[in-house]
Amino acid sequence: MSQDQKIYELEEREKQFLSAALAKARTWLDDPDDLLKLEALDKLYTDCLPDIRNGSTDRAEAIDVLGTAYGNLLVQNGFRWIVVEDQYGTDYAVRHDATGVMAFPHSSVAKRLDTER
């Protein structure tokens, strides 16, 4: 039997975390304006892989930065950041209020990294 999900609005510290991760994502891009382009974010991910594998980029930091960047792209397209708590833990998510569709950008990046090791 699974627990119900609890959905929370972002608190100030969570907003600050996302803002800082987004600022860092801008510094990782060749052109900071590319933050809203999926192709640029995919290239950034691909470019980060060797650095994550060799340890010159911290895996957790990469998940924070890339997950926030992907989530931000969805936020620019009708989603909003929330925090979800369920039987698996607590995580950032984005949710489209009109449809109820949710995505977990940080977890998605982490899983993708796990499959590409």
N, CA, C and O atoms as a GROMACS GRO file, in nm:
protein
  468
    1MET      N    1   0.084  -0.118   0.000
    1MET     CA    2   0.000   0.000   0.000
    1MET      C    3   0.089   0.124   0.000
    1MET      O    4   0.174   0.139   0.088
    2SER      N    5   0.069   0.212  -0.096
    2SER     CA    6   0.154   0.330  -0.105
    2SER      C    7   0.089   0.449  -0.036
    2SER      O    8  -0.033   0.461  -0.028
    3GLN      N    9   0.174   0.534   0.015
    3GLN     CA   10   0.126   0.656   0.078
    3GLN      C   11   0.084   0.756  -0.028
    3GLN      O   12   0.130   0.751  -0.143
    4ASP      N   13  -0.002   0.845   0.010
    4ASP     CA   14  -0.040   0.953  -0.080
    4ASP      C   15   0.074   1.053  -0.089
    4ASP      O   16   0.154   1.068   0.003
    5GLN      N   17   0.079   1.121  -0.201
    5GLN     CA   18   0.178   1.227  -0.216
    5GLN      C   19   0.129   1.352  -0.144
    5GLN      O   20   0.010   1.384  -0.146
    6LYS      N   21   0.222   1.420  -0.082
    6LYS     CA   22   0.194   1.550  -0.022
    6LYS      C   23   0.267   1.653  -0.107
    6LYS      O   24   0.386   1.638  -0.136
    7ILE      N   25   0.196   1.756  -0.146
    7ILE     CA   26   0.252   1.858  -0.231
    7ILE      C   27   0.261   1.989  -0.153
    7ILE      O   28   0.165   2.032  -0.090
    8TYR      N   29   0.379   2.050  -0.159
    8TYR     CA   30   0.404   2.174  -0.086
    8TYR      C   31   0.448   2.284  -0.182
    8TYR      O   32   0.514   2.259  -0.283
    9GLU      N   33   0.411   2.405  -0.147
    9GLU     CA   34   0.465   2.521  -0.218
    9GLU      C   35   0.609   2.541  -0.173
    9GLU      O   36   0.647   2.497  -0.065
   10LEU      N   37   0.688   2.606  -0.257
   10LEU     CA   38   0.827   2.631  -0.222
   10LEU      C   39   0.838   2.730  -0.107
   10LEU      O   40   0.765   2.829  -0.102
   11GLU      N   41   0.929   2.702  -0.017
   11GLU     CA   42   0.964   2.797   0.088
   11GLU      C   43   1.080   2.883   0.037
   11GLU      O   44   1.139   2.853  -0.067
   12GLU      N   45   1.111   2.987   0.108
   12GLU     CA   46   1.215   3.080   0.063
   12GLU      C   47   1.349   3.011   0.040
   12GLU      O   48   1.416   3.038  -0.059
   13ARG      N   49   1.389   2.922   0.130
   13ARG     CA   50   1.518   2.854   0.114
   13ARG      C   51   1.521   2.767  -0.012
   13ARG      O   52   1.625   2.753  -0.076
   14GLU      N   53   1.408   2.710  -0.047
   14GLU     CA   54   1.400   2.627  -0.168
   14GLU      C   55   1.405   2.715  -0.293
   14GLU      O   56   1.467   2.678  -0.393
   15LYS      N   57   1.341   2.830  -0.286
   15LYS     CA   58   1.350   2.925  -0.398
   15LYS      C   59   1.494   2.972  -0.417
   15LYS      O   60   1.540   2.986  -0.530
   16GLN      N   61   1.564   2.996  -0.306
   16GLN     CA   62   1.703   3.039  -0.314
   16GLN      C   63   1.792   2.930  -0.373
   16GLN      O   64   1.882   2.959  -0.452
   17PHE      N   65   1.767   2.805  -0.336
   17PHE     CA   66   1.843   2.693  -0.391
   17PHE      C   67   1.826   2.687  -0.543
   17PHE      O   68   1.925   2.677  -0.616
   18LEU      N   69   1.702   2.694  -0.590
   18LEU     CA   70   1.676   2.687  -0.734
   18LEU      C   71   1.736   2.806  -0.806
   18LEU      O   72   1.791   2.791  -0.915
   19SER      N   73   1.726   2.921  -0.747
   19SER     CA   74   1.783   3.042  -0.807
   19SER      C   75   1.934   3.031  -0.820
   19SER      O   76   1.991   3.068  -0.923
   20ALA      N   77   2.000   2.982  -0.716
   20ALA     CA   78   2.146   2.965  -0.720
   20ALA      C   79   2.187   2.860  -0.824
   20ALA      O   80   2.285   2.878  -0.896
   21ALA      N   81   2.112   2.751  -0.831
   21ALA     CA   82   2.143   2.647  -0.930
   21ALA      C   83   2.123   2.699  -1.072
   21ALA      O   84   2.199   2.665  -1.162
   22LEU      N   85   2.022   2.780  -1.091
   22LEU     CA   86   1.996   2.839  -1.223
   22LEU      C   87   2.107   2.937  -1.261
   22LEU      O   88   2.150   2.940  -1.376
   23ALA      N   89   2.151   3.015  -1.165
   23ALA     CA   90   2.262   3.109  -1.190
   23ALA      C   91   2.388   3.032  -1.230
   23ALA      O   92   2.460   3.073  -1.321
   24LYS      N   93   2.414   2.920  -1.163
   24LYS     CA   94   2.530   2.839  -1.197
   24LYS      C   95   2.514   2.779  -1.336
   24LYS      O   96   2.611   2.772  -1.412
   25ALA      N   97   2.393   2.736  -1.371
   25ALA     CA   98   2.369   2.679  -1.505
   25ALA      C   99   2.405   2.782  -1.612
   25ALA      O  100   2.462   2.748  -1.716
   26ARG      N  101   2.371   2.907  -1.588
   26ARG     CA  102   2.404   3.013  -1.685
   26ARG      C  103   2.555   3.022  -1.707
   26ARG      O  104   2.601   3.047  -1.819
   27THR      N  105   2.632   3.002  -1.600
   27THR     CA  106   2.778   3.011  -1.614
   27THR      C  107   2.835   2.890  -1.687
   27THR      O  108   2.944   2.899  -1.743
   28TRP      N  109   2.764   2.779  -1.687
   28TRP     CA  110   2.811   2.659  -1.756
   28TRP      C  111   2.781   2.662  -1.905
   28TRP      O  112   2.839   2.585  -1.982
   29LEU      N  113   2.692   2.750  -1.948
   29LEU     CA  114   2.654   2.758  -2.089
   29LEU      C  115   2.745   2.854  -2.164
   29LEU      O  116   2.794   2.951  -2.106
   30ASP      N  117   2.768   2.827  -2.292
   30ASP     CA  118   2.844   2.919  -2.374
   30ASP      C  119   2.773   3.053  -2.386
   30ASP      O  120   2.835   3.159  -2.382
   31ASP      N  121   2.642   3.047  -2.400
   31ASP     CA  122   2.558   3.168  -2.408
   31ASP      C  123   2.449   3.156  -2.302
   31ASP      O  124   2.363   3.068  -2.313
   32PRO      N  125   2.451   3.242  -2.199
   32PRO     CA  126   2.352   3.232  -2.092
   32PRO      C  127   2.206   3.239  -2.140
   32PRO      O  128   2.117   3.188  -2.073
   33ASP      N  129   2.184   3.299  -2.255
   33ASP     CA  130   2.048   3.305  -2.310
   33ASP      C  131   1.999   3.169  -2.359
   33ASP      O  132   1.880   3.150  -2.381
   34ASP      N  133   2.091   3.075  -2.374
   34ASP     CA  134   2.055   2.940  -2.419
   34ASP      C  135   1.984   2.860  -2.311
   34ASP      O  136   1.941   2.747  -2.336
   35LEU      N  137   1.971   2.917  -2.192
   35LEU     CA  138   1.907   2.846  -2.081
   35LEU      C  139   1.764   2.802  -2.116
   35LEU      O  140   1.713   2.708  -2.057
   36LEU      N  141   1.702   2.868  -2.211
   36LEU     CA  142   1.565   2.834  -2.249
   36LEU      C  143   1.558   2.752  -2.378
   36LEU      O  144   1.453   2.742  -2.441
   37LYS      N  145   1.671   2.695  -2.418
   37LYS     CA  146   1.674   2.614  -2.540
   37LYS      C  147   1.709   2.470  -2.504
   37LYS      O  148   1.816   2.442  -2.450
   38LEU      N  149   1.618   2.379  -2.535
   38LEU     CA  150   1.637   2.238  -2.502
   38LEU      C  151   1.764   2.182  -2.565
   38LEU      O  152   1.836   2.105  -2.501
   39GLU      N  153   1.792   2.219  -2.688
   39GLU     CA  154   1.911   2.168  -2.755
   39GLU      C  155   2.038   2.208  -2.680
   39GLU      O  156   2.131   2.128  -2.668
   40ALA      N  157   2.041   2.330  -2.630
   40ALA     CA  158   2.158   2.378  -2.556
   40ALA      C  159   2.172   2.302  -2.423
   40ALA      O  160   2.284   2.271  -2.382
   41LEU      N  161   2.060   2.274  -2.358
   41LEU     CA  162   2.066   2.199  -2.232
   41LEU      C  163   2.110   2.056  -2.256
   41LEU      O  164   2.185   2.000  -2.175
   42ASP      N  165   2.065   1.996  -2.365
   42ASP     CA  166   2.110   1.860  -2.398
   42ASP      C  167   2.260   1.858  -2.429
   42ASP      O  168   2.330   1.765  -2.389
   43LYS      N  169   2.307   1.960  -2.499
   43LYS     CA  170   2.451   1.970  -2.527
   43LYS      C  171   2.528   1.990  -2.398
   43LYS      O  172   2.634   1.930  -2.379
   44LEU      N  173   2.477   2.072  -2.309
   44LEU     CA  174   2.542   2.094  -2.180
   44LEU      C  175   2.553   1.963  -2.103
   44LEU      O  176   2.658   1.932  -2.046
   45TYR      N  177   2.446   1.886  -2.102
   45TYR     CA  178   2.448   1.755  -2.034
   45TYR      C  179   2.558   1.667  -2.095
   45TYR      O  180   2.640   1.610  -2.023
   46THR      N  181   2.558   1.656  -2.226
   46THR     CA  182   2.657   1.572  -2.295
   46THR      C  183   2.798   1.621  -2.268
   46THR      O  184   2.889   1.540  -2.247
   47ASP      N  185   2.817   1.752  -2.267
   47ASP     CA  186   2.949   1.809  -2.241
   47ASP      C  187   2.995   1.784  -2.097
   47ASP      O  188   3.114   1.773  -2.070
   48CYS      N  189   2.900   1.776  -2.004
   48CYS     CA  190   2.933   1.754  -1.862
   48CYS      C  191   2.969   1.609  -1.831
   48CYS      O  192   3.041   1.583  -1.734
   49LEU      N  193   2.920   1.515  -1.911
   49LEU     CA  194   2.940   1.373  -1.880
   49LEU      C  195   3.085   1.334  -1.853
   49LEU      O  196   3.112   1.269  -1.751
   50PRO      N  197   3.179   1.371  -1.940
   50PRO     CA  198   3.318   1.330  -1.912
   50PRO      C  199   3.370   1.388  -1.779
   50PRO      O  200   3.442   1.320  -1.706
   51ASP      N  201   3.333   1.512  -1.749
   51ASP     CA  202   3.378   1.574  -1.624
   51ASP      C  203   3.316   1.508  -1.502
   51ASP      O  204   3.380   1.498  -1.398
   52ILE      N  205   3.192   1.464  -1.514
   52ILE     CA  206   3.127   1.393  -1.404
   52ILE      C  207   3.194   1.258  -1.384
   52ILE      O  208   3.221   1.216  -1.271
   53ARG      N  209   3.221   1.190  -1.494
   53ARG     CA  210   3.283   1.057  -1.487
   53ARG      C  211   3.423   1.062  -1.427
   53ARG      O  212   3.461   0.973  -1.350
   54ASN      N  213   3.501   1.165  -1.462
   54ASN     CA  214   3.638   1.171  -1.411
   54ASN      C  215   3.648   1.243  -1.277
   54ASN      O  216   3.757   1.254  -1.220
   55GLY      N  217   3.536   1.293  -1.228
   55GLY     CA  218   3.534   1.353  -1.095
   55GLY      C  219   3.568   1.500  -1.090
   55GLY      O  220   3.571   1.558  -0.981
   56SER      N  221   3.593   1.563  -1.205
   56SER     CA  222   3.625   1.706  -1.201
   56SER      C  223   3.500   1.793  -1.183
   56SER      O  224   3.509   1.910  -1.146
   57THR      N  225   3.384   1.735  -1.209
   57THR     CA  226   3.256   1.799  -1.176
   57THR      C  227   3.183   1.707  -1.079
   57THR      O  228   3.165   1.589  -1.106
   58ASP      N  229   3.142   1.763  -0.968
   58ASP     CA  230   3.072   1.686  -0.866
   58ASP      C  231   2.936   1.639  -0.920
   58ASP      O  232   2.859   1.718  -0.974
   59ARG      N  233   2.909   1.510  -0.904
   59ARG     CA  234   2.784   1.452  -0.954
   59ARG      C  235   2.661   1.521  -0.895
   59ARG      O  236   2.568   1.555  -0.967
   60ALA      N  237   2.661   1.542  -0.763
   60ALA     CA  238   2.546   1.605  -0.698
   60ALA      C  239   2.525   1.748  -0.748
   60ALA      O  240   2.411   1.792  -0.769
   61GLU      N  241   2.635   1.820  -0.768
   61GLU     CA  242   2.623   1.956  -0.821
   61GLU      C  243   2.566   1.953  -0.962
   61GLU      O  244   2.481   2.035  -0.997
   62ALA      N  245   2.612   1.859  -1.043
   62ALA     CA  246   2.561   1.848  -1.180
   62ALA      C  247   2.412   1.817  -1.181
   62ALA      O  248   2.338   1.872  -1.262
   63ILE      N  249   2.369   1.731  -1.091
   63ILE     CA  250   2.226   1.699  -1.082
   63ILE      C  251   2.147   1.824  -1.043
   63ILE      O  252   2.042   1.851  -1.100
   64ASP      N  253   2.198   1.898  -0.945
   64ASP     CA  254   2.130   2.021  -0.903
   64ASP      C  255   2.120   2.122  -1.017
   64ASP      O  256   2.013   2.177  -1.042
   65VAL      N  257   2.231   2.144  -1.084
   65VAL     CA  258   2.236   2.246  -1.190
   65VAL      C  259   2.155   2.202  -1.312
   65VAL      O  260   2.071   2.278  -1.361
   66LEU      N  261   2.179   2.082  -1.361
   66LEU     CA  262   2.109   2.036  -1.481
   66LEU      C  263   1.961   2.013  -1.454
   66LEU      O  264   1.876   2.048  -1.537
   67GLY      N  265   1.928   1.955  -1.340
   67GLY     CA  266   1.787   1.933  -1.306
   67GLY      C  267   1.711   2.063  -1.295
   67GLY      O  268   1.597   2.074  -1.341
   68THR      N  269   1.773   2.162  -1.234
   68THR     CA  270   1.709   2.293  -1.222
   68THR      C  271   1.692   2.358  -1.358
   68THR      O  272   1.589   2.420  -1.386
   69ALA      N  273   1.793   2.345  -1.443
   69ALA     CA  274   1.783   2.404  -1.577
   69ALA      C  275   1.671   2.341  -1.658
   69ALA      O  276   1.593   2.411  -1.723
   70TYR      N  277   1.662   2.207  -1.655
   70TYR     CA  278   1.553   2.140  -1.727
   70TYR      C  279   1.417   2.177  -1.667
   70TYR      O  280   1.321   2.202  -1.740
   71GLY      N  281   1.410   2.180  -1.535
   71GLY     CA  282   1.285   2.219  -1.470
   71GLY      C  283   1.244   2.360  -1.506
   71GLY      O  284   1.126   2.389  -1.526
   72ASN      N  285   1.342   2.449  -1.513
   72ASN     CA  286   1.314   2.588  -1.549
   72ASN      C  287   1.256   2.598  -1.690
   72ASN      O  288   1.168   2.680  -1.716
   73LEU      N  289   1.306   2.515  -1.778
   73LEU     CA  290   1.252   2.514  -1.914
   73LEU      C  291   1.104   2.478  -1.912
   73LEU      O  292   1.025   2.536  -1.986
   74LEU      N  293   1.067   2.382  -1.829
   74LEU     CA  294   0.925   2.345  -1.816
   74LEU      C  295   0.845   2.457  -1.749
   74LEU      O  296   0.731   2.482  -1.787
   75VAL      N  297   0.905   2.523  -1.651
   75VAL     CA  298   0.837   2.635  -1.585
   75VAL      C  299   0.807   2.746  -1.686
   75VAL      O  300   0.703   2.812  -1.678
   76GLN      N  301   0.896   2.766  -1.780
   76GLN     CA  302   0.873   2.867  -1.884
   76GLN      C  303   0.763   2.826  -1.980
   76GLN      O  304   0.720   2.905  -2.064
   77ASN      N  305   0.718   2.701  -1.967
   77ASN     CA  306   0.613   2.649  -2.056
   77ASN      C  307   0.490   2.601  -1.978
   77ASN      O  308   0.427   2.503  -2.015
   78GLY      N  309   0.457   2.673  -1.869
   78GLY     CA  310   0.331   2.649  -1.801
   78GLY      C  311   0.335   2.565  -1.675
   78GLY      O  312   0.232   2.544  -1.611
   79PHE      N  313   0.452   2.515  -1.637
   79PHE     CA  314   0.465   2.439  -1.513
   79PHE      C  315   0.507   2.532  -1.400
   79PHE      O  316   0.541   2.648  -1.424
   80ARG      N  317   0.504   2.481  -1.276
   80ARG     CA  318   0.557   2.558  -1.163
   80ARG      C  319   0.628   2.462  -1.069
   80ARG      O  320   0.595   2.344  -1.061
   81TRP      N  321   0.726   2.516  -0.999
   81TRP     CA  322   0.801   2.436  -0.903
   81TRP      C  323   0.718   2.406  -0.780
   81TRP      O  324   0.644   2.491  -0.731
   82ILE      N  325   0.730   2.284  -0.731
   82ILE     CA  326   0.667   2.242  -0.606
   82ILE      C  327   0.764   2.145  -0.537
   82ILE      O  328   0.866   2.108  -0.593
   83VAL      N  329   0.729   2.106  -0.416
   83VAL     CA  330   0.802   2.000  -0.345
   83VAL      C  331   0.702   1.887  -0.322
   83VAL      O  332   0.590   1.911  -0.277
   84VAL      N  333   0.744   1.766  -0.352
   84VAL     CA  334   0.658   1.649  -0.335
   84VAL      C  335   0.720   1.555  -0.232
   84VAL      O  336   0.840   1.526  -0.237
   85GLU      N  337   0.637   1.510  -0.141
   85GLU     CA  338   0.680   1.412  -0.042
   85GLU      C  339   0.593   1.288  -0.058
   85GLU      O  340   0.470   1.296  -0.066
   86ASP      N  341   0.659   1.172  -0.064
   86ASP     CA  342   0.585   1.046  -0.073
   86ASP      C  343   0.665   0.937  -0.005
   86ASP      O  344   0.759   0.965   0.069
   87GLN      N  345   0.628   0.813  -0.029
   87GLN     CA  346   0.695   0.702   0.038
   87GLN      C  347   0.842   0.689  -0.001
   87GLN      O  348   0.917   0.622   0.069
   88TYR      N  349   0.884   0.753  -0.110
   88TYR     CA  350   1.022   0.745  -0.155
   88TYR      C  351   1.108   0.858  -0.100
   88TYR      O  352   1.231   0.850  -0.106
   89GLY      N  353   1.047   0.962  -0.045
   89GLY     CA  354   1.122   1.074   0.008
   89GLY      C  355   1.062   1.207  -0.034
   89GLY      O  356   0.943   1.216  -0.066
   90THR      N  357   1.144   1.308  -0.034
   90THR     CA  358   1.102   1.444  -0.069
   90THR      C  359   1.187   1.491  -0.185
   90THR      O  360   1.309   1.472  -0.185
   91ASP      N  361   1.124   1.552  -0.285
   91ASP     CA  362   1.197   1.593  -0.404
   91ASP      C  363   1.131   1.716  -0.466
   91ASP      O  364   1.012   1.741  -0.449
   92TYR      N  365   1.213   1.791  -0.537
   92TYR     CA  366   1.159   1.900  -0.619
   92TYR      C  367   1.086   1.839  -0.738
   92TYR      O  368   1.127   1.736  -0.792
   93ALA      N  369   0.979   1.904  -0.778
   93ALA     CA  370   0.906   1.863  -0.897
   93ALA      C  371   0.853   1.988  -0.965
   93ALA      O  372   0.851   2.097  -0.907
   94VAL      N  373   0.810   1.971  -1.088
   94VAL     CA  374   0.736   2.076  -1.157
   94VAL      C  375   0.599   2.018  -1.191
   94VAL      O  376   0.586   1.900  -1.223
   95ARG      N  377   0.499   2.104  -1.182
   95ARG     CA  378   0.362   2.057  -1.204
   95ARG      C  379   0.288   2.155  -1.294
   95ARG      O  380   0.299   2.277  -1.278
   96HIS      N  381   0.214   2.099  -1.387
   96HIS     CA  382   0.127   2.180  -1.474
   96HIS      C  383  -0.010   2.181  -1.409
   96HIS      O  384  -0.077   2.077  -1.404
   97ASP      N  385  -0.053   2.296  -1.360
   97ASP     CA  386  -0.177   2.303  -1.284
   97ASP      C  387  -0.301   2.266  -1.366
   97ASP      O  388  -0.395   2.208  -1.313
   98ALA      N  389  -0.300   2.299  -1.493
   98ALA     CA  390  -0.419   2.271  -1.575
   98ALA      C  391  -0.438   2.121  -1.599
   98ALA      O  392  -0.551   2.073  -1.607
   99THR      N  393  -0.327   2.048  -1.609
   99THR     CA  394  -0.337   1.905  -1.640
   99THR      C  395  -0.302   1.815  -1.521
   99THR      O  396  -0.340   1.698  -1.518
  100GLY      N  397  -0.230   1.869  -1.424
  100GLY     CA  398  -0.185   1.789  -1.310
  100GLY      C  399  -0.061   1.708  -1.338
  100GLY      O  400  -0.012   1.636  -1.251
  101VAL      N  401  -0.008   1.718  -1.460
  101VAL     CA  402   0.113   1.644  -1.496
  101VAL      C  403   0.230   1.694  -1.412
  101VAL      O  404   0.250   1.814  -1.397
  102MET      N  405   0.306   1.600  -1.358
  102MET     CA  406   0.424   1.635  -1.279
  102MET      C  407   0.547   1.569  -1.339
  102MET      O  408   0.540   1.460  -1.397
  103ALA      N  409   0.659   1.637  -1.324
  103ALA     CA  410   0.788   1.582  -1.364
  103ALA      C  411   0.887   1.611  -1.252
  103ALA      O  412   0.872   1.708  -1.177
  104PHE      N  413   0.987   1.526  -1.242
  104PHE     CA  414   1.088   1.538  -1.138
  104PHE      C  415   1.224   1.556  -1.206
  104PHE      O  416   1.297   1.459  -1.225
  105PRO      N  417   1.258   1.679  -1.244
  105PRO     CA  418   1.378   1.702  -1.324
  105PRO      C  419   1.509   1.656  -1.259
  105PRO      O  420   1.593   1.598  -1.327
  106HIS      N  421   1.526   1.679  -1.130
  106HIS     CA  422   1.651   1.638  -1.064
  106HIS      C  423   1.662   1.486  -1.062
  106HIS      O  424   1.769   1.431  -1.092
  107SER      N  425   1.555   1.419  -1.028
  107SER     CA  426   1.556   1.272  -1.027
  107SER      C  427   1.577   1.216  -1.167
  107SER      O  428   1.645   1.115  -1.185
  108SER      N  429   1.520   1.282  -1.267
  108SER     CA  430   1.538   1.237  -1.405
  108SER      C  431   1.684   1.247  -1.448
  108SER      O  432   1.736   1.155  -1.511
  109VAL      N  433   1.749   1.358  -1.413
  109VAL     CA  434   1.891   1.374  -1.447
  109VAL      C  435   1.973   1.268  -1.373
  109VAL      O  436   2.062   1.207  -1.431
  110ALA      N  437   1.943   1.246  -1.246
  110ALA     CA  438   2.018   1.147  -1.168
  110ALA      C  439   2.003   1.007  -1.230
  110ALA      O  440   2.102   0.935  -1.242
  111LYS      N  441   1.884   0.970  -1.269
  111LYS     CA  442   1.862   0.838  -1.329
  111LYS      C  443   1.933   0.827  -1.462
  111LYS      O  444   1.989   0.722  -1.494
  112ARG      N  445   1.931   0.935  -1.540
  112ARG     CA  446   2.000   0.934  -1.668
  112ARG      C  447   2.151   0.917  -1.648
  112ARG      O  448   2.217   0.844  -1.721
  113LEU      N  449   2.204   0.986  -1.547
  113LEU     CA  450   2.348   0.971  -1.518
  113LEU      C  451   2.380   0.828  -1.478
  113LEU      O  452   2.483   0.773  -1.517
  114ASP      N  453   2.292   0.768  -1.400
  114ASP     CA  454   2.314   0.629  -1.355
  114ASP      C  455   2.318   0.532  -1.471
  114ASP      O  456   2.393   0.434  -1.468
  115THR      N  457   2.238   0.557  -1.574
  115THR     CA  458   2.235   0.466  -1.688
  115THR      C  459   2.351   0.487  -1.783
  115THR      O  460   2.379   0.402  -1.868
  116GLU      N  461   2.421   0.600  -1.770
  116GLU     CA  462   2.530   0.630  -1.862
  116GLU      C  463   2.668   0.613  -1.800
  116GLU      O  464   2.767   0.663  -1.853
  117ARG      N  465   2.674   0.544  -1.689
  117ARG     CA  466   2.806   0.523  -1.624
  117ARG      C  467   2.883   0.416  -1.693
  117ARG      O  468   2.994   0.385  -1.652
   0.00000   0.00000   0.00000
